[in-house]
Amino acid sequence: MGFVIGIITCYFFGKKTILKRYIQLLEKTNSQVRKIIKNAEKEGESIKKKKMIQAKEKFIELKSKHEKNVYLREKRIIDIENKTKEKEDRLSKEIEIYFKKNNRLESKIHDYESKYKILKKKQEEFKNMLIQQVELLEKISNYSSEEAKNELIEILKEEAKAKAQTYIQNIIEESQLTAKIEAKKIIIQAIQRIGTEQAVENAVSVFNIESDDVKGRIIGREGRNIRALEKATGVEIIVDDTPEAILLSCFNPIRREIARLSLHKLVIDGRIHPARIEEIVEKTEKQIEEEIVEIGKKNIIDLGIHGIHPELIKMIGRMKYRSSYGQNLLQHSREVSHLSGILASELGLKSKLAKRAGLLHDIGKVPENESELPHAILGMQWAEKYGENMEVCNAIGSHHDEIEMKTLLSPIIQISDSISGARPGVRRNSFESYSKRLKNLEDLALSFDGVNKAFAIQAGRELRVLVESDKINDKKAFQLSCDITEKIKNEMTYPGQIKVTVIRETRAVQIAR
């Protein structure tokens, strides 16, 4: 019991002490909180003061800036007002000057109007006088004014034509003195730098054999070998009494070369029968095709030309086995290429491009299938197809004047082609075509009015025209030579150039009796 009472007393006593401590601690905490609040209030006041000061400073700064801007704007406005006043003053002065001048102008206009009226009256009087004079002249001369005008126009026309012809003749003579000499120099230099030999080629090849015994083996039993060979190659084989020789006749040089090589291989091999012939001919055709490509490559390397399409290379190689008027086509194309390069370099043009066009200018002559197009146009189409330059294509297509020449390269190729083909002994022309050309030339000259006789001389390179002196005077003779030359250019095809000479003579014949 006493223990319980002791515990209760201890409990109440302890509770009292705890309450005291709690109260003390609470009071201490309150005092600390008050201190913290006071300190926070003090700091807030100081921060507030600082912010107020900063705000005042910022306001003063902005105010000064604003005042400055306002001052500058006012100054600009004042400057603009001053300038405006100056302009107004200037304009007012100009207006005053203008009105003064305008008054003067009005007075001048008035004077001019009065003078214009006087001038108009004078013009009318002059017209009347002129009409009267014309009427008087018409009565005196028995000519109307229209007739007189027409006659005067005709006279003036004749005088102008005569003066123009003499002027043209002087220009032509003057240009011929200089241009002809320079052109001759360039062409002669080009020809001198190309020293190639040429010989006319035939459409017949001769195959030499060691003895006439081989002829029998080539012919075979009942001619079966020779028939098989002709069938396989497309070449006519002529075996006659000519000792140790067999003739191969064909207008296609490639087939002729295949036949010659095949015969050579057969004679060396010794086994000559139809099956062997077909085998050898087939192998030879493949060999020729390979040779054609190699020949094309070799020639473009020799000439320093690059980037040509493989199909065009084949065509270049095929030229070796083609001839034009008896002239080897590849040799001719190489020569034209060299000449074109030299002429282009002399004239300051691209020599490599000229060489390229010169080599390709006659590719239209080696088609695998026959074409109705002219060889120049066909060659141009192939060049376009295989990606050649437009200048090269135009030079190929225009070297025989089938199309218009658009660049300086085109006449160079045409000139080089003429130089290569027109040299004596290079080409073979038939007598019939030659005589027909001369006759056409003479007939063309005789078609003009006033021409008495015409003679084509110097292998058709000169045309001499005799005219009737009573119909053609000296001035008309010059005009006639120009007209004949123009007609020859437009209607005829000819190598090189043709000189036209018009001869007019007056003969006075009297007989003393």
C-alpha positions in Angstrom: 0.0 0.0 0.0 2.7 2.4 1.0 4.5 1.4 -2.2 1.5 2.3 -4.3 1.2 5.7 -2.5 4.9 6.3 -3.1 4.5 5.5 -6.8 1.5 7.9 -7.1 3.4 10.7 -5.3 6.4 10.2 -7.5 4.2 10.3 -10.6 2.5 13.6 -9.6 5.9 15.2 -8.6 7.5 14.1 -11.9 4.7 15.4 -13.9 4.9 18.8 -12.3 8.7 19.1 -13.0 8.1 18.0 -16.6 5.5 20.7 -17.0 7.8 23.3 -15.6 10.6 22.4 -18.0 8.2 22.4 -20.9 6.9 25.9 -20.0 10.5 27.1 -19.7 11.4 25.6 -23.1 8.3 27.1 -24.7 9.2 30.5 -23.4 12.7 30.3 -24.7 11.4 29.1 -28.1 9.0 32.1 -28.2 11.8 34.5 -27.4 14.0 33.0 -30.2 11.0 33.2 -32.6 10.5 36.9 -31.7 14.2 37.6 -32.3 14.1 35.8 -35.7 11.0 37.8 -36.7 12.7 41.1 -35.6 15.8 40.2 -37.6 13.7 39.3 -40.6 11.8 42.5 -40.4 15.0 44.5 -40.1 16.4 42.6 -43.2 13.2 43.2 -45.1 13.3 46.9 -44.4 16.9 47.1 -45.6 16.1 45.1 -48.8 13.1 47.3 -49.4 15.2 50.4 -49.0 17.8 49.0 -51.4 15.2 48.1 -54.0 13.6 51.5 -53.7 17.0 53.1 -54.3 17.7 50.9 -57.3 14.2 51.6 -58.7 14.8 55.4 -58.3 18.2 55.1 -60.0 16.6 53.1 -62.9 13.8 55.6 -63.2 16.3 58.5 -63.3 18.4 56.7 -66.0 15.3 55.9 -68.2 14.1 59.5 -67.7 17.4 60.9 -68.9 17.4 58.5 -71.9 13.8 59.5 -72.7 14.7 63.2 -72.4 17.7 62.7 -74.7 15.5 60.9 -77.3 12.9 63.6 -77.1 15.7 66.2 -77.5 17.0 64.4 -80.6 13.6 64.1 -82.1 12.9 67.8 -81.5 16.2 68.6 -83.1 15.4 66.4 -86.2 12.0 68.0 -86.5 13.6 71.5 -86.3 16.1 70.5 -89.0 13.3 69.1 -91.2 11.3 72.3 -90.7 14.3 74.4 -91.7 14.9 72.3 -94.8 11.3 72.4 -95.7 11.3 76.2 -95.4 14.4 76.4 -97.6 12.8 74.2 -100.2 9.6 76.3 -100.1 11.6 79.4 -100.6 13.5 77.9 -103.5 10.3 76.6 -105.0 8.7 80.0 -104.7 11.6 81.6 -106.4 11.6 78.9 -109.2 7.8 79.4 -109.7 8.4 83.2 -110.1 11.2 82.5 -112.6 9.0 80.0 -114.4 6.1 82.4 -114.7 8.4 85.1 -116.0 9.8 82.6 -118.6 6.3 81.4 -119.4 5.2 84.9 -120.2 8.2 85.3 -122.5 7.4 81.9 -124.1 3.8 82.9 -124.7 5.0 86.0 -126.5 7.4 83.9 -128.5 4.7 81.3 -129.3 2.5 84.1 -130.5 5.3 85.3 -132.8 5.9 81.7 -134.1 2.2 81.3 -134.8 2.1 84.4 -136.9 5.3 83.4 -138.7 3.9 79.8 -139.3 0.8 81.3 -140.9 3.0 83.4 -143.2 5.1 80.3 -144.0 2.0 78.3 -144.8 0.8 81.0 -147.1 4.2 81.0 -148.8 4.1 77.2 -149.2 0.7 77.3 -150.8 1.9 80.0 -153.2 5.0 77.9 -154.0 2.8 74.8 -154.6 0.6 76.8 -157.0 3.7 78.1 -158.8 5.2 74.6 -159.0 1.9 73.2 -160.5 1.9 76.0 -163.0 5.6 75.3 -163.9 4.9 71.6 -164.3 1.9 72.3 -166.5 4.0 74.6 -168.6 6.8 72.1 -168.9 4.3 69.3 -169.8 3.0 71.6 -172.6 6.5 72.4 -173.9 7.9 68.8 -173.7 4.8 66.9 -174.6 5.5 64.6 -171.5 3.2 64.1 -168.6 4.7 64.4 -165.1 4.4 60.6 -164.5 6.1 59.7 -167.8 8.9 62.1 -167.0 9.3 60.6 -163.5 9.4 57.1 -164.8 12.0 58.0 -167.4 14.1 59.8 -164.8 13.9 56.8 -162.5 15.0 54.5 -165.2 18.0 56.7 -166.0 18.9 56.9 -162.3 18.6 53.1 -162.0 21.0 52.5 -164.9 23.5 55.0 -163.5 23.2 53.5 -160.0 23.6 50.0 -161.4 26.6 50.9 -163.4 28.2 52.6 -160.4 27.4 49.6 -158.2 28.9 47.2 -160.7 32.1 49.3 -160.9 32.2 49.6 -157.1 31.7 45.8 -156.7 34.3 45.1 -159.3 36.8 47.3 -157.5 36.1 45.6 -154.2 36.4 42.1 -155.8 39.7 43.0 -157.5 41.0 44.6 -154.3 40.0 41.6 -152.1 41.3 39.2 -154.7 44.8 40.8 -154.5 45.0 40.2 -150.8 42.7 37.3 -149.9 43.8 35.2 -152.9 47.5 35.5 -152.0 46.9 34.7 -148.4 44.6 31.7 -149.2 47.2 30.4 -151.7 49.9 30.7 -149.1 48.0 28.7 -146.5 46.9 26.0 -148.9 50.4 25.7 -150.5 51.9 25.3 -147.0 49.3 22.7 -146.1 50.0 20.8 -149.4 53.8 21.0 -149.0 53.5 19.5 -145.5 51.5 16.5 -146.9 53.7 14.5 -149.2 51.7 11.3 -149.8 51.9 9.1 -152.8 48.7 8.1 -154.6 47.9 5.5 -157.2 44.6 4.5 -158.8 43.2 1.3 -157.4 41.4 -1.3 -159.6 38.6 -3.6 -159.0 40.7 -6.6 -159.9 43.3 -8.5 -157.8 46.0 -10.8 -159.2 46.8 -14.0 -157.2 50.2 -15.3 -158.1 50.9 -19.1 -158.1 54.1 -21.0 -158.4 53.1 -23.3 -161.2 50.1 -23.9 -163.5 49.6 -27.3 -161.8 48.0 -25.5 -158.9 45.3 -24.1 -161.3 43.9 -27.5 -161.8 43.7 -28.2 -158.1 42.0 -24.8 -157.5 39.4 -25.5 -160.3 38.8 -29.1 -159.0 36.9 -31.9 -160.6 34.3 -30.4 -163.0 35.0 -27.0 -161.5 33.4 -27.8 -158.1 36.2 -26.1 -156.1 36.1 -22.9 -158.0 32.3 -22.8 -157.8 32.4 -23.4 -154.0 35.0 -20.6 -153.6 33.0 -18.2 -155.7 29.8 -19.0 -153.8 31.5 -18.6 -150.4 33.3 -15.4 -151.2 31.0 -13.7 -153.8 34.0 -13.1 -156.0 34.4 -13.9 -159.7 37.5 -16.1 -160.1 39.0 -15.9 -163.7 41.4 -18.7 -164.6 42.7 -18.1 -168.1 45.9 -18.7 -170.1 47.8 -16.1 -168.1 50.9 -17.9 -166.8 51.2 -18.4 -163.0 48.3 -16.0 -162.2 44.6 -16.1 -161.3 42.4 -13.0 -161.5 39.9 -12.1 -158.7 37.3 -9.7 -159.9 34.8 -7.9 -157.5 33.8 -4.4 -156.8 33.8 -5.1 -153.0 37.4 -4.9 -151.9 36.7 -6.7 -148.6 35.3 -9.8 -150.4 38.2 -9.6 -152.8 40.7 -9.6 -150.0 38.9 -12.5 -148.3 39.1 -14.5 -151.5 42.8 -13.7 -152.0 43.7 -14.7 -148.4 41.6 -17.9 -148.5 43.2 -19.0 -151.8 46.7 -18.3 -150.3 45.8 -20.5 -147.2 44.3 -23.2 -149.4 47.4 -23.4 -151.6 49.7 -23.6 -148.7 47.6 -26.2 -146.9 47.2 -28.3 -150.0 43.8 -29.7 -149.1 41.4 -28.0 -151.6 37.8 -29.3 -151.5 34.4 -27.6 -150.9 34.2 -28.4 -147.2 37.8 -27.1 -146.6 37.1 -24.0 -148.7 34.0 -23.1 -146.6 36.0 -23.6 -143.4 38.9 -21.5 -144.6 36.7 -18.7 -145.9 34.8 -18.5 -142.6 38.1 -18.2 -140.6 39.4 -15.6 -143.0 36.2 -13.5 -142.6 36.8 -13.5 -138.8 40.4 -12.6 -139.3 39.5 -9.7 -141.7 36.9 -8.4 -139.1 39.6 -8.4 -136.4 42.1 -6.7 -138.8 39.5 -4.0 -139.6 39.2 -3.1 -135.9 43.0 -3.1 -135.5 43.4 -0.9 -138.6 40.9 1.5 -137.2 42.6 1.7 -133.8 46.0 2.1 -135.4 44.9 5.0 -137.5 43.2 7.0 -134.8 46.3 6.5 -132.6 48.6 7.6 -135.4 46.5 10.8 -135.9 46.2 11.5 -132.1 42.4 11.2 -132.0 40.7 9.8 -128.9 37.3 8.9 -127.7 35.8 7.5 -130.9 32.9 5.0 -130.6 33.9 1.4 -131.4 31.4 1.3 -134.3 33.0 4.3 -135.9 36.5 2.6 -135.4 35.2 -0.4 -137.4 34.0 2.0 -140.2 37.4 3.6 -140.3 39.1 0.2 -140.6 36.7 -0.8 -143.3 37.8 2.2 -145.4 41.1 0.4 -146.2 39.1 -2.0 -148.4 37.1 0.7 -150.1 38.0 3.0 -153.0 36.4 6.2 -154.4 37.1 6.9 -158.1 40.1 4.6 -157.8 41.5 6.4 -154.7 41.9 4.3 -151.5 39.3 5.7 -149.1 41.4 5.3 -145.9 44.4 6.9 -147.4 42.2 9.7 -148.7 40.6 10.2 -145.3 44.0 10.2 -143.5 45.2 12.9 -146.0 42.1 15.0 -145.5 42.6 14.7 -141.7 46.2 15.9 -141.9 45.3 18.7 -144.3 42.4 19.8 -142.1 44.6 19.9 -139.0 47.2 22.0 -140.7 44.7 24.5 -142.2 42.9 24.8 -138.8 46.1 25.5 -137.0 47.1 28.1 -139.6 43.7 29.8 -139.1 43.9 29.6 -135.3 41.1 26.9 -134.9 41.0 23.6 -133.1 43.3 21.3 -135.1 42.4 18.1 -133.2 38.7 18.7 -133.9 39.5 19.3 -137.6 41.6 16.1 -137.8 38.7 14.2 -136.3 36.2 15.6 -138.8 38.6 15.0 -141.7 39.1 11.3 -140.8 35.3 10.7 -140.4 34.1 12.9 -143.4 33.6 9.9 -145.8 32.3 7.2 -143.3 29.1 7.3 -145.2 30.8 5.5 -148.1 31.2 2.2 -146.2 27.7 1.1 -145.3 27.1 -2.6 -144.6 23.7 -2.2 -146.3 22.9 -0.1 -149.4 21.3 3.3 -148.6 19.5 5.8 -150.8 20.9 8.7 -148.8 24.0 10.7 -150.0 27.1 9.5 -148.3 27.6 12.9 -146.6 24.2 12.9 -145.0 24.5 9.2 -144.0 27.9 9.9 -142.4 26.5 12.8 -140.5 23.6 10.6 -139.2 26.1 8.0 -138.0 28.3 10.6 -136.3 25.2 12.0 -134.5 24.1 8.5 -133.5 27.5 7.7 -132.0 27.8 10.9 -130.0 30.2 13.1 -132.1 30.5 16.8 -131.6 27.9 19.0 -133.5 30.7 20.8 -135.4 32.1 17.5 -136.6 28.6 16.3 -137.7 28.0 19.6 -139.6 31.4 19.3 -141.3 30.6 15.7 -142.4 27.1 16.6 -143.7 28.1 19.8 -145.5 31.4 18.9 -147.3 29.4 18.4 -150.5 26.9 21.2 -149.8 24.0 18.9 -149.0 23.3 21.0 -145.9 24.2 24.5 -144.8 27.7 25.1 -143.3 27.3 26.4 -139.7 30.9 26.6 -138.5 34.4 27.5 -139.9 35.3 23.8 -139.6 33.0 22.8 -142.4 34.7 24.8 -145.3 38.1 23.6 -144.0 37.0 19.9 -144.5 35.5 20.7 -147.9 38.8 22.4 -149.0 40.9 19.6 -147.7 38.7 17.0 -149.5 39.0 19.0 -152.8 42.8 19.2 -152.4 43.1 15.5 -151.7 40.8 14.4 -154.5 41.6 16.9 -157.3 45.4 16.3 -157.6 46.4 14.8 -161.0 46.5 11.0 -161.1 44.7 10.6 -157.8 41.2 9.7 -159.2 39.9 7.9 -162.2 37.0 9.5 -164.0 35.3 7.8 -167.0 35.5 9.6 -170.3 31.7 9.7 -170.7 31.1 11.5 -167.4 34.0 13.9 -168.2 32.7 14.8 -171.6 29.1 15.1 -170.3 30.3 17.6 -167.6 32.1 19.8 -170.2 29.0 19.8 -172.5 26.7 20.7 -169.6 29.1 23.6 -168.7 28.9 24.9 -172.3 25.1 24.5 -172.5 24.7 26.4 -169.2 26.6 29.4 -170.6 24.7 29.3 -173.9 21.4 29.5 -172.1 22.0 33.2 -171.3 20.8 35.9 -173.7 23.5 37.6 -175.8 26.0 34.6 -175.6 27.3 33.7 -179.0 29.7 30.8 -178.2 31.0 29.0 -175.1 34.1 26.8 -174.7 35.0 24.7 -171.7 38.9 24.4 -171.7 41.6 23.2 -169.3 39.8 20.0 -168.4 36.7 22.0 -167.4 38.5 24.4 -165.1 37.9 27.4 -167.3 34.8 28.5 -169.3 35.3 31.1 -172.0 32.2 32.9 -173.2 32.0 34.9 -176.4 29.1 37.5 -176.4 27.5 39.6 -179.1 28.9 43.1 -178.9 25.7 44.8 -180.0 23.6 43.2 -177.2 26.1 43.1 -174.3 28.2 46.2 -173.4 31.3 46.3 -171.1 29.2 46.9 -168.0 26.8 44.1 -168.8 29.7 41.7 -169.6 30.9 41.9 -165.9 27.3 41.2 -164.7 27.0 38.3 -167.1 30.2 36.7 -165.7 28.7 37.0 -162.2 25.4 35.5 -163.3 27.1 32.5 -165.0 29.3 31.9 -162.0 26.3 31.9 -159.7 24.4 29.5 -161.9 27.4 27.1 -162.1 27.6 27.1 -158.3 23.9 26.3 -157.9 23.3 23.8 -160.6 26.6 21.9 -161.2 28.9 19.6 -159.2 32.6 20.0 -160.0 36.0 19.5 -158.3 38.1 22.5 -157.4 37.0 25.8 -159.1 35.9 27.0 -162.6 37.1 30.3 -164.0 34.5 32.2 -166.1 35.9 34.6 -168.8 33.5 36.7 -170.8 35.0 38.1 -174.0 33.4 40.9 -175.9 35.0 42.4 -179.1 33.9 44.9 -181.6 35.1 44.4 -185.2 34.9 47.2 -187.7 35.4 45.8 -191.2 35.4 47.9 -194.4 36.5 46.9 -197.9 38.3 49.3 -200.2 37.4 48.9 -203.8 
